[in-house]
């Protein structure tokens, strides 16, 4: 049996700085046994082979001890080069979009080149520093952009302009939403506009005064993907209707909740983040900024069942795991979609 161990450099260190998980792995590799923690008996392990992965050493990672490395055959896997990345991106895009005509082929080529250009620029410009440790961007972020494009019906975004707008929107959501100040957001938008001008031959400023105006939400026909929300009045009316419905359904929902522009933008972002499977959102903000109300409203719009944890001083990891186990069992048995909002200030 093969056992794959991912990110072995990311283990939790103890108070002495050692990695107990790697010490256990060292015992298995060297002696092919471990001890049962319940009966304190010796368990021999046979016919086991291990395949592990880790990132290149850097300052914020744990160093893998040499005795562990000596037990493995090491292969250095380099990042894919531009021709390889283009081939991967084009192969994914062709699953949904036909490249039978020249216009489609040019658009798909522009998407793949645009993704590579943005990815390379972000990795060089927006680096993680102590004030922004979450600025860690990888190919998985580009993959999310591509998968969103693959999730739409080609008949909905049937022309080059509509597809370019959607690509612009998805890049904004995946990358720009992480930035912590307006200067970085503006720099990213300028960079994104340059890419659309060069690769797509479309000037976004001809379509929008502010890039933040671009909004896409799940289509009313779920099989078709996403619709562009061109009319802000229609979007506000839609959310106001859902707010009124939620107030009737849940008496505890705040009557003071107001749909001003920032709340509408945040609501669009939250819905986009949690509507797909394995979607996660972390809302950071001061107390009273509406994080809880926005989370509950987004879950209500998506017909999710909400489970809210009431964190107390005695609430620890054991209680958290127990609560998650119960909710997952309920989700499997009842076949329902669930959202788990909680306030970061409580944590």
PyMOL commands that set and color helices and strands:
alter all, ss='L'
color gray80, all
select helices_A, chain A and resi 8-10+20-31+66-69+82-93+102-125+139-150+160-178+182-200+204-206+211-213+222-224+232-249+261-274+291-301+317-334
alter helices_A, ss='H'
color red, helices_A
select strands_A, chain A and resi 2-5+33-35+42-44+49-52+216-218+226-228+305-306+338-339
alter strands_A, ss='S'
color yellow, strands_A
deselect
rebuild
show_as cartoon
